[in-house]
Amino acid sequence: MRKKTKRKTSGDYWTNRALKREKEAYLTGNELNKKMFEFYENASNDIRKQINDFYSRYASENGLTFDEAMIELNKSEYREWKKSLDEYVREYETEADPIRAAELKARVDARAYRSRITRLEAVSTQIEGAVNGLYFGAVTAMSKDFAKVFEKSFMGKAEDLAERFDIDMGFTQKYFSEKMVKDVISYPWCGNHFSDRLWKNKENLIFNLRDILSRGLQSGTGLPQMAKEMADKTGQSFKAAYNLVESETTHFHEEANFRAYEAAGIERYQFWSEHELTVCSECAALDMKVFNVKDRKEGVNAPPMHNHCRCITVEYDPHEKEDYINSGIEPPDDRQTWKEWYDGEVARRGKDAVENEIKMHKNKASDEKQFEKYKNIFKEDFPKTFEEFQDLKYNRTEEWNNFKNNKQERLNSLDYSRMRGLKASLSNKEARIWYKTHDENIPDLIDKSKPIEAQARQACDLRNKYRTQTRELMADQEERKRLDKTRPNMSFNELVEYKKLKYGLEGEEVYKDIIRSSRTTNKEYDKKAGLEE
């Protein structure tokens, strides 16, 4: 259908209007993420309270052991716990997600009818209840705000199209309805509905929190460390939910645009990306390309192309230049593609400067982790700000290489007490070298004025301490869990018996061998960590 554009405005004007509409949707998404943060923060506070109550109720002077946590609730405790389950069931019955609510109610009912419940199971149920409450609150807020994004974006784009092509706004009344909004919000556009993805995220969080609690009790992890690990996992879960809100907001905004294109009879659209070095290569390659509305495919030729995508589409007017000429007005120059703009930046600033800026943005997330790691290794000798660090890494190569080359030596010189910020950040090789360096010093740290048995005890304790500290420093915590299970620390008495059985040693020879071997590390694990061929 031939649509004649009003000549009082140019294509740039309508592009700016499209950018304005996208920003409005983005801000609505931001407000939703603020609500999401509150849901997660409330759940995190509730979980922290449940854990604190758990410890204050059952811990002895020596803490809370796994065996103590596995003691069954007495009758009074069971009645109290059962009452809390009934409260969860009443909450689920009022939720707007009947399928999920029914599934959770069935889980709770199954537990409620069991006659024997351990303390650990009881507190795990309380934690699960807090996270489930987060899920229902989040899904309700998302459904409401996504519908708001869609309706506002549709009406905004329809208004722009009516003005640009001189169309009566009546077309919206024939097309737009509450049923359409409901259908759009409920459709699983990327294979799974947003509530399904949030549910999976929620289930993963519950699994991780239970694992931290169970593993912490078995290994004797203190309450503060356990609380920190749970807070970290909850934070990671929120980040995943944050990304979900961003991508869904972009989807519903663009879905509204395309519904408006179809309603107004617009047949083609143009992909539009910012002229910035931060634009990804996929979006940059699509900039200014024109596609048929009927051929639109999200992630292929229409936003969102990826998480955090801020690209937009604009209705394409194939007659714009013709209308300008017929009106006696010189048509504006065509907008550059991203590639043309990039070539101009290279000509103006130089290729190295432009490519370095792209790398700095692309690597920002990994660079932030690296900055924190190196700052904790080199302390006051390292750049104070992230911006200074990136300048060092990308623009002062020789100086940066010096830091990298001296990193391990500096690490080895650090006592564990000065490495709080390095926990769960070292590679297996870095951690293993730190371990070997400290193990080799064990004989020099032993009080040789004491009897040989006391010296051997001291060597055993130091070896266990360094082994545990090394595992705390490893970024690969899955490997750490495996090592804790397959290579646990031996008590002194266990080590003595091991030496007797394996080597047939007796008397002082056992103690001497414990001291001797305290400075040697397992060659198999050295090789696995990349230390030996």
C-alpha positions in Angstrom: 0.0 0.0 0.0 1.5 3.4 -1.1 1.7 5.7 1.9 2.7 9.2 1.3 5.0 10.7 4.0 4.3 14.2 5.4 7.2 16.3 4.4 7.3 18.5 7.6 9.5 15.8 9.1 12.5 13.7 8.0 13.5 10.1 8.6 15.9 11.2 11.4 12.9 12.7 13.2 11.1 9.4 13.2 14.2 7.5 14.2 14.6 9.8 17.2 11.0 9.1 18.0 11.6 5.4 17.9 14.7 5.8 20.1 12.5 7.8 22.6 9.9 5.0 22.6 12.7 2.4 23.2 14.1 4.4 26.1 10.6 4.6 27.7 10.4 0.8 27.5 13.9 0.5 28.9 13.1 2.7 31.9 10.0 0.6 32.6 12.3 -2.4 32.6 14.6 -0.6 35.0 11.7 0.1 37.4 10.8 -3.6 37.2 14.3 -4.6 38.0 14.2 -2.4 41.1 11.2 -4.4 42.2 13.0 -7.6 41.4 15.9 -6.5 43.6 13.5 -5.9 46.5 12.1 -9.4 46.1 15.6 -10.9 46.1 16.7 -8.7 49.0 13.7 -9.7 51.1 14.2 -13.4 50.3 17.9 -13.0 51.2 17.1 -11.4 54.6 14.5 -14.1 55.3 17.1 -16.9 54.5 19.7 -15.2 56.7 17.1 -15.1 59.5 16.2 -18.7 59.1 19.9 -19.8 59.2 20.6 -17.6 62.2 17.6 -19.0 64.1 18.7 -22.6 63.1 22.1 -22.0 64.6 21.0 -20.2 67.7 18.5 -23.0 68.4 20.7 -26.1 67.8 24.3 -25.1 68.0 26.5 -26.0 70.9 29.6 -24.3 72.2 31.6 -26.0 69.4 29.2 -25.0 66.7 26.7 -27.1 64.8 27.8 -30.4 63.4 26.2 -32.3 60.5 25.2 -35.1 62.9 23.5 -32.7 65.2 21.7 -31.2 62.2 20.4 -34.7 61.2 18.7 -35.2 64.6 14.9 -35.5 64.1 12.5 -32.8 65.3 10.8 -33.5 68.6 7.0 -33.3 68.8 6.9 -29.7 69.8 9.4 -28.7 67.1 7.5 -30.7 64.5 4.2 -29.0 65.4 5.8 -25.6 65.0 7.3 -26.6 61.7 4.0 -28.1 60.4 2.3 -24.8 61.2 4.8 -22.9 59.1 4.1 -25.3 56.2 0.4 -24.6 56.5 1.1 -20.9 56.1 3.0 -21.6 52.8 0.1 -23.7 51.5 -2.3 -20.8 52.2 0.0 -18.4 50.3 0.3 -20.7 47.3 -3.5 -21.0 47.0 -3.8 -17.2 46.5 -1.2 -17.0 43.7 -2.1 -16.2 40.1 0.2 -19.0 38.7 -2.1 -22.0 39.5 0.1 -24.7 37.9 3.2 -23.8 39.8 1.2 -23.2 43.0 -0.3 -26.6 42.7 3.1 -28.2 42.2 4.6 -26.5 45.3 1.5 -27.3 47.3 1.9 -31.0 46.4 5.6 -30.8 47.5 4.7 -29.2 50.9 1.9 -31.7 51.5 4.2 -34.6 50.8 6.6 -33.4 53.5 3.8 -32.5 55.9 2.6 -36.0 56.1 6.0 -37.5 56.9 6.3 -38.4 60.5 10.1 -37.9 60.8 11.8 -34.7 59.8 15.3 -33.8 60.6 16.5 -30.3 61.7 18.3 -29.9 58.4 15.2 -30.8 56.4 13.1 -28.4 58.4 15.4 -25.4 57.8 15.8 -26.4 54.2 12.0 -26.2 53.8 12.0 -22.7 55.4 14.6 -21.6 52.9 12.7 -23.1 50.0 9.6 -21.2 51.1 11.4 -17.9 51.1 12.7 -18.5 47.6 9.2 -19.6 46.3 7.7 -16.4 47.7 10.3 -14.5 45.7 9.2 -16.4 42.6 5.5 -15.7 42.9 6.0 -12.0 43.6 8.4 -11.6 40.7 6.2 -13.4 38.2 3.2 -11.2 39.1 5.2 -8.0 38.8 6.8 -9.2 35.5 3.4 -10.1 34.0 1.9 -6.7 34.9 4.9 -4.6 33.8 5.5 -6.4 30.5 1.9 -5.9 29.6 2.4 -2.2 30.4 5.5 -2.1 28.1 3.6 -3.8 25.3 0.5 -1.6 25.5 2.4 1.7 25.8 4.9 0.7 23.0 2.0 -0.3 20.7 0.1 2.9 21.2 3.2 5.0 20.9 4.3 3.4 17.6 0.7 3.5 16.3 0.6 7.3 17.0 3.9 7.8 15.2 2.8 5.8 12.2 -0.6 7.7 12.0 1.2 11.0 12.1 4.0 10.1 9.7 1.8 8.5 7.0 -1.4 10.5 7.7 -3.4 7.5 8.8 -6.5 7.6 11.0 -5.8 6.2 14.4 -9.0 4.2 14.2 -6.9 1.3 12.9 -5.8 0.6 16.5 -9.4 0.1 17.7 -9.8 -2.8 15.2 -6.6 -4.4 16.1 -5.8 -3.8 19.8 -7.5 -5.7 22.6 -6.9 -7.0 26.0 -7.0 -10.5 24.6 -4.1 -9.6 22.2 -2.1 -8.3 25.2 -2.8 -11.5 27.2 -1.8 -13.7 24.2 1.4 -11.8 23.6 2.5 -11.9 27.3 1.7 -15.6 27.6 3.4 -16.7 24.4 6.8 -18.5 24.8 8.6 -16.5 22.1 12.0 -18.0 22.6 10.9 -21.6 23.4 10.1 -21.0 27.1 7.9 -18.5 28.8 9.6 -16.0 31.1 7.9 -17.6 34.1 9.4 -21.0 33.1 12.9 -19.5 32.9 12.4 -17.7 36.2 11.2 -21.0 37.7 14.3 -22.8 36.5 16.4 -20.0 38.0 14.5 -20.3 41.3 15.0 -24.1 41.4 18.7 -23.7 40.8 19.0 -21.2 43.6 17.2 -23.6 46.0 19.5 -26.4 45.1 22.6 -24.2 45.6 21.4 -22.9 48.9 20.7 -26.4 50.2 24.1 -27.6 49.0 25.9 -24.8 50.7 24.1 -25.5 54.0 24.7 -29.3 53.8 28.3 -29.0 52.7 29.0 -26.3 55.2 27.7 -28.4 58.1 29.8 -31.4 56.9 33.0 -29.5 56.6 32.5 -27.3 59.7 32.2 -24.0 57.7 31.4 -21.2 60.0 28.1 -19.3 59.9 29.5 -16.1 58.5 31.2 -17.8 55.6 28.1 -19.9 54.9 25.9 -16.8 55.0 28.3 -15.1 52.5 28.2 -18.0 50.1 24.4 -18.0 50.2 24.3 -14.2 49.6 26.7 -14.7 46.6 24.5 -17.4 45.1 21.4 -15.2 45.6 23.2 -12.4 43.9 24.0 -14.5 41.0 20.4 -15.6 40.7 19.3 -12.0 40.8 21.7 -11.2 38.0 20.2 -13.9 35.8 16.7 -12.5 36.6 17.9 -9.0 35.8 19.1 -10.2 32.4 15.8 -11.9 31.8 13.9 -8.7 32.5 16.1 -6.8 30.1 15.7 -9.3 27.2 11.9 -9.7 27.8 11.4 -5.9 27.9 13.2 -5.5 24.6 11.1 -8.3 23.1 7.7 -7.0 24.2 8.7 -3.5 23.0 9.6 -4.7 19.6 6.7 -7.1 19.4 4.5 -4.1 20.0 6.2 -2.2 17.2 5.7 -5.1 14.7 2.0 -5.5 15.7 1.6 -1.8 15.0 3.4 -2.1 11.6 1.1 -4.9 10.7 -2.0 -3.0 11.8 -1.0 0.1 9.9 -0.1 -1.9 6.7 3.7 -1.1 6.9 5.5 -3.8 4.9 9.2 -3.1 5.5 11.4 -2.0 8.4 15.0 -0.9 8.9 17.4 -2.2 11.5 19.1 0.6 13.4 22.0 0.3 15.8 23.9 3.0 17.7 27.1 4.3 16.1 29.2 3.4 19.1 32.2 1.1 19.4 30.3 -0.9 22.0 27.9 -2.3 19.4 28.4 -6.1 18.9 29.5 -7.4 15.5 26.2 -9.0 14.8 24.2 -5.8 15.3 26.8 -3.7 13.5 26.5 -5.9 10.4 22.7 -5.4 10.3 22.8 -1.6 10.8 20.6 0.2 8.2 19.6 -3.0 6.4 15.9 -3.3 5.3 13.7 -6.3 5.8 10.1 -7.4 5.2 7.9 -7.2 8.2 6.6 -10.7 7.5 10.2 -12.1 7.5 11.1 -10.7 10.9 13.0 -13.2 13.2 14.1 -12.1 16.6 17.8 -12.7 17.2 18.4 -13.0 13.4 17.2 -9.8 11.8 15.4 -8.0 14.6 16.0 -7.1 18.3 16.7 -8.4 20.8 19.8 -9.9 19.2 21.3 -10.8 22.5 21.2 -9.9 26.2 21.5 -6.1 26.8 20.6 -5.4 23.1 19.5 -1.8 22.7 19.1 -1.8 18.9 15.7 -0.7 17.4 13.7 -1.1 14.3 12.1 1.9 12.4 9.3 1.7 9.8 10.9 2.0 6.3 9.5 4.5 3.8 10.7 3.6 0.3 9.2 6.8 -1.1 10.9 9.3 1.2 13.4 10.7 -1.2 10.8 10.8 -4.0 8.5 12.8 -1.8 11.2 15.2 -0.9 12.1 15.8 -4.6 8.4 16.2 -5.5 8.1 18.7 -2.8 11.0 20.7 -4.2 13.2 20.0 -1.1 16.7 18.5 -1.2 16.5 15.1 0.5 18.8 14.6 3.4 21.9 12.5 3.0 21.5 8.8 3.8 22.6 7.8 7.3 26.0 6.0 7.4 26.1 2.3 8.2 28.0 1.3 11.3 30.8 0.0 9.1 31.1 3.4 7.3 31.1 5.2 10.7 33.7 2.8 12.0 36.0 3.4 9.0 35.7 7.1 9.7 36.7 6.6 13.4 39.7 4.6 12.3 40.8 7.3 9.8 40.4 10.0 12.5 41.9 8.2 15.5 44.0 5.3 14.2 43.1 1.6 14.1 45.0 0.6 17.3 43.2 3.2 19.4 39.8 2.2 18.1 40.5 -1.6 18.4 41.8 -1.1 22.0 38.6 0.7 23.0 36.5 -2.2 21.5 38.6 -4.7 23.5 38.2 -2.6 26.7 34.4 -2.7 26.4 34.2 -6.3 25.2 36.4 -7.6 28.1 34.9 -5.3 30.8 33.4 -8.1 32.9 36.5 -10.3 32.8 38.7 -7.3 33.3 36.8 -6.2 36.4 37.5 -9.6 38.0 41.1 -9.5 36.9 41.5 -6.0 38.3 40.2 -7.1 41.7 42.4 -10.1 41.7 45.6 -8.2 40.8 44.7 -5.4 43.2 44.5 -7.9 46.0 47.9 -9.4 45.0 49.9 -6.3 44.5 48.0 -4.1 47.1 49.2 -0.5 47.1 51.6 -1.1 44.2 48.8 -1.5 41.7 46.5 1.0 39.9 43.8 2.3 42.2 40.9 2.5 39.7 39.5 0.2 37.1 40.0 2.9 34.4 43.7 3.1 35.3 43.9 -0.7 35.1 42.4 -0.9 31.6 44.8 1.9 30.5 47.7 -0.1 31.8 46.5 -3.4 30.3 45.7 -2.1 26.8 48.0 0.9 26.4 51.2 0.2 28.5 52.0 -3.4 27.4 55.5 -3.6 28.8 54.4 -2.4 32.3 51.5 -4.8 32.2 53.7 -7.7 31.3 55.9 -7.0 34.3 52.9 -7.3 36.6 51.9 -10.6 35.0 55.4 -12.0 35.2 55.8 -11.1 38.9 52.3 -12.2 39.9 53.1 -15.7 41.1 56.1 -14.6 43.1 54.1 -11.9 44.8 51.3 -14.4 45.5 53.7 -16.8 47.1 55.0 -14.1 49.4 51.5 -13.5 50.8 50.3 -15.1 54.0 46.7 -16.4 53.9 45.7 -13.7 56.4 46.4 -11.1 53.7 44.5 -13.0 51.0 40.8 -12.5 52.0 40.0 -10.8 48.7 41.6 -13.7 46.7 39.3 -16.5 47.9 37.8 -18.5 45.1 39.8 -16.5 42.5 43.1 -18.4 41.8 43.6 -20.8 39.0 44.4 -24.4 40.0 48.0 -23.8 39.0 48.4 -20.6 40.9 46.8 -22.1 44.0 49.0 -25.3 43.7 52.2 -23.2 43.5 51.2 -21.2 46.5 50.6 -24.5 48.4 53.9 -26.0 47.4 55.8 -22.8 48.4 54.2 -22.8 51.9 54.5 -26.6 52.3 58.2 -26.4 51.7 58.6 -24.0 54.6 56.9 -26.4 57.1 60.1 -27.9 58.5 61.5 -24.4 59.2 58.4 -23.5 61.1 58.4 -26.4 63.5 59.6 -25.9 67.1 62.6 -28.2 67.2 63.0 -27.8 70.9 59.8 -30.0 71.4 59.7 -33.8 71.4 59.6 -35.5 68.0 56.0 -36.4 68.4 55.0 -32.8 69.1 57.0 -31.7 66.1 55.1 -34.2 63.9 51.8 -33.0 65.2 52.8 -29.5 64.4 53.8 -30.5 60.8 50.5 -32.3 60.4 48.5 -29.3 61.5 50.4 -27.0 59.3 50.0 -29.2 56.3 46.2 -29.5 56.9 46.0 -25.8 57.3 47.8 -25.0 54.1 45.7 -27.6 52.2 42.4 -26.2 53.4 43.6 -22.6 52.7 44.7 -23.6 49.2 41.3 -25.1 48.4 39.6 -21.9 49.7 41.7 -19.9 47.2 40.8 -22.0 44.2 38.4 -20.5 41.7 37.4 -24.1 40.6 35.2 -24.8 43.6 33.8 -27.9 41.9 37.3 -29.4 41.9 37.6 -28.2 45.5 34.5 -30.2 46.4 35.9 -33.3 44.7 39.2 -32.9 46.6 37.4 -32.5 49.9 35.7 -35.8 49.2 38.5 -37.8 47.8 41.5 -36.3 49.6 40.2 -35.0 53.0 42.6 -33.8 55.7 43.7 -36.6 58.0 43.9 -36.1 61.7 47.3 -36.7 63.3 46.2 -40.2 64.6 44.8 -41.1 61.2 48.1 -40.1 59.6 50.2 -42.1 62.1 48.1 -45.3 61.3 48.4 -44.6 57.6 52.2 -44.4 57.8 52.3 -47.6 59.8 50.1 -49.6 57.4 51.6 -48.3 54.2 55.3 -48.2 55.0 55.5 -50.5 58.1 57.1 -47.7 60.2 57.2 -47.8 64.0 58.0 -45.5 66.9 59.9 -42.3 66.1 60.4 -43.3 62.4 56.6 -42.6 61.9 57.0 -39.0 63.3 60.1 -38.4 61.3 58.4 -39.4 58.1 55.4 -37.2 58.9 57.8 -34.2 59.2 59.7 -35.3 56.0 56.6 -35.7 53.9 55.0 -32.5 55.1 57.2 -30.5 52.6 56.4 -32.7 49.6 53.3 -32.5 47.5 51.4 -35.2 45.5 53.1 -35.4 42.0 49.8 -36.6 40.4 48.0 -33.4 41.5 51.0 -31.2 40.7 50.9 -32.6 37.2 47.1 -32.2 37.0 47.4 -28.5 38.0 50.1 -28.0 35.3 53.2 -27.9 37.4 55.0 -30.9 36.1 55.1 -32.8 32.8 
